[in-house]
Amino acid sequence: MQQSQDYQEHTVDIDNLTVHYKIAGKDPAILILHGWGSKSDRWMQVAELLSQNNFSVVVPDLPGFGKSGAPSFAWSTEDYCNFVEQFVQKLGLQNFFLLGHSFGGGIAVVYASKFRTRVKKLVLFASAVFRRKTARRTLFMIIASIFKVFSFAPFYGLFRKAFYRFIVRKSDYPYTSGVMKEIYKKVIGNDLSSYLSSIQMPTFIIWGDRDDVIPPANAYLIQQKIKNSQIAIMPGGDHDIEQHMPEVLAQKIIEFIQ
């Protein structure tokens, strides 16, 4: 499917940050928070499909991604949540639907927990919520700290990227820089599962059965914590269903929020 570009692009200033966002349709009613390393462009196919079904959608480039400016210090997931609240107030959104993907799903969990009256229904798509320490992660952190001792060596940069690509795999850390690297380290170590039990609005948990970034088993862990929730595991879906199966994803969202 090709994008028809049936949307408008705008900017808004929030705490000295210029934030870019796109709107498909009028009077935004669905707010989408994208994942780490993503941007609003990657959600336009889904946004336009939703707008064609009488829903209007707003998708910001979260600070540090896409065309939006980066924070001046290392934000936590809670800081991003506070940004979303400021963004919502700027646009005058009330009683809207909220969708969060991956990193954006973690932000959505915190937001839905703190600002319950603003969110009508919540959609969590392959959401990064559980950040518990494992023996594997601890081992990688130890190895990475050892490697850092040799940062002066000419081969360090190449070796480091190879380590993350072929050993750690599926890590965005080597592709970040500056303040975003510090944000990544803060976010990746922040378990958000304690917020789940405070979510009261109807919640739809979507996952691809072939997601190799965040295991589909996490969907059931989230459902156990949110009482008013349901799950859809999408056959053949990976971590980026919004790009590879936009029609199916849009239809699932429509069925839930109608």
N, C-alpha and C positions, 0 to 999 in steps of 0.2 A: 504493500500500500504506500503510495506517495503522499506526502503532506500537501494539503491544499493551501496551507498558510492562512486559513480562515481564523486568524487570531490577531490580537493587538499586543504590542510590547510597550511597557511603561517602566518608569523608574520612580523610586521613592527614597527619600533620605531618612535614615534612622540612625541616631547616635553617630553622626559624621560618616556613616557608611552609605554609599550609593547602591541601592538594591534594585536589580533588574527583575522584572516578572512579566509573565505572559498571561493573557486572558483569552479564553475561547468562549464566546457567548457573552451575555450581559449579566450584570448583578451577580458576581461570583457566588456560588453556593457550595462548591467542592474545592477544598484547599488540598493540594498535593505537595508533599515534602519528599524530595528526591534523595537518593542514596549518596554515599561518599564517592567523590570523583565524578559524579554525574552533574546534570544541569537540566534546566527546563526544556531545552530542545528535545531531549530524549523522551519526553512525555507528551509531545504534541500530538502524536497519532492517537493516543488514548484520550487526550483532552478533546480533540476534535470529534472523535466518535461519541463521547459523552455529550458534547454540545449538540450533536445532531439528534440526540434523544431527549431534547428539552432540558438538559442540565448545563449549567454554566460552570466553568472551571478556572481557577487561578493557580499558576505554578511559578513560585519564585526561584531564582537562583540563590540558594542559601549562601550566606557570607563566606567568602573564600572559594566559591565555585562559580563556573560560568562567567558571566559578565559582572557579577557583584564584587564589591571590595572585600578584602580580607579583614578580620578582626585585628585590633592593635595588640591584643594579648591572647594567651592560650585559653580559648573558651572551653567550657565543659558542655555536656549535653544539656544541662540545666540552663546554661547561658544561651544556648540556641533556642531552648524553650521560651525564655524570656524575650528573645528576639521575635519569635513567632507571635507572641502576644502583642508586642509593639506593632508588628506588621498588620495584624488583624485589626487593631484599633485604628491604624492609619487608613485602612481600606473600608472601615466601618462594617466589617463582617459580623453577623450575629446568627447563632443557631445554624451553623454550617456543617457540612459533612467533611471529615478529615481523613485523608489517606497518607500513610507513611510507608516508604520503602527502605528496607535495610537500615542504614544510619538514620534516615528520615523517619523510619518506623520507631526507632528509639526515642527520637524527639517527640513524635506523636504520642507515645505512651506517657511520657512525662507531662506533656501538655494536657492530654485528656484526663489525667489524674488531678492536675492542679486547677484546670479551668473547665469543670464538668458542665456548667450551664451553657457554655458556648458551643459545644460539640453535640450535634444531633445524633450522628452515628459515626463509628470509627472503623476504618479499614486498615488492617496491619498486613502488609505484603512483605514476606521474607524479612521480618523486622529483627534488627540487632538489639536484643534485650538482655540475654544472658551473657555475661562477660566474666564468668567464673574462672579462677585460676586452675589450670590443669598441670600435670607433671610435664606434659609435652611443651606447653607454653613456657613454663618455668625453665626447662632445659634450653629452649631457643633463646630466652633472654640471657641466660648465663653464657651461651656460646657467642651471642651477639656482643656482649660486654667484653669478652676475651678478644674478639676480632677487632674491637675498637682500639685496642692497644697498638695495633699495627696500622692505624689510619694514615701514618706518614708514608707507608710503602706505596710505590707506584702502581702496584697491582690491586690495591685495596678496593677501589671503587668497582672494578670489574668483578672481583671475587665476592664483594658484598651483594651486588645485584644477583649474581648467580646463586648465592646462598638463599636469598629470599625467593627467587623464582623457582628453583628446583628442589629446595629442601623445605622451606616454610610454605611456599606456594600461596596463592590467593591472598597475599598481603599487599596493601596499598602503601605501606610504610616507605619502601625505597623510592616511590614516585612522588613523595611529598617533599617540601622544602620550606624553610623559614618558619613562620608562626604556624603554618598548617601542619608541619611535622610535630610540633609541640601539642597542637590540638589533637592530632591523631593519637598520640601516646596517652593523653589524658582520657580521651573518649574510649579507647580500646580497653582501658583498665577499669571502666565504670560500669558495674553491674546495675541494671535498671529493674530487675525483677520485683523489687519491693514496691514499685509503683503499680503493678498490675492489679492487685486486689482492690485498689481504690477506684478503678475504672467501673463506672456504672451504666454507661450508655450501651446500646446494642453494638456489638463488635463482630466484625467479619475478618477471619484470619485466612489469608491466601498464601499458598506455598506451591512451588513446583516440585514434583517428585524427583527431579534430577538436579536440584540445587546443590552444587558442590562448594558453595561459599558458606551458607548457613544451613545446617542439616534440617530436613523437614521435621525431624523429631521435635524440634523447638516449637513447632506449631501446636503440638499437643501439650507441651509444658505451659505455653501461654494460655491455652484454653482452660487448663486446670486452675489457673489463677484468676481468670475473668469469668464471672458467673454467667453473664448474659452474652455468650459468644458462640459462634459456629465456625466450622472449618471447611475449606475447599482445597483439596490437594489436586493440582492440575497435572494430568498425565503428560509427560514429555516436556514439562516446563522447567526451565533452568532459573538462575538467579535474576535474569533480566527479561522476564516475560513481557514487560512493557514495550520492549523493542522487538522481540521475536514472535510474540503471540498477542499483539495489541487488541485484536478484535475479540478474542476469547476473554481477555482480562477485562475489557470494557463491559462486555456482556455480563460477566459475573458481578461487577460493581453495580451495574444498573439493576440487576435482579435483587440485590441486597438493599439498595437505598430507595427504591421506588415505594 
